[in-house]
Amino acid sequence: MSHQLLHLVFGGELEDLEGTDFRDTSHLDVVGIFPDYASAYRAWKGASQRTVDNAHMRYFIVHLHRLLDPTHGPTEHDE
């Protein structure tokens, strides 16, 4: 039985470029949930490129499969 390796891609404007605190969590951009790292990465890259003019805008990939099943070891992309 194979495991789904779900990944969430989201972003928003950061308070500080060195941190991960968002200026306004009510304005987070949830790009979506993806079935694998490769498709999440493509979505992350697209969202990041669309907002390249805003230095405070950052997008992240969250490995949901780690939260859903903490016993599932990291994949090759989970560094």
PyMOL commands that set and color helices and strands:
alter all, ss='L'
color gray80, all
select helices_A, chain A and resi 25-27+37-50+64-68
alter helices_A, ss='H'
color red, helices_A
select strands_A, chain A and resi 7-13+29-34+57-63
alter strands_A, ss='S'
color yellow, strands_A
deselect
rebuild
show_as cartoon
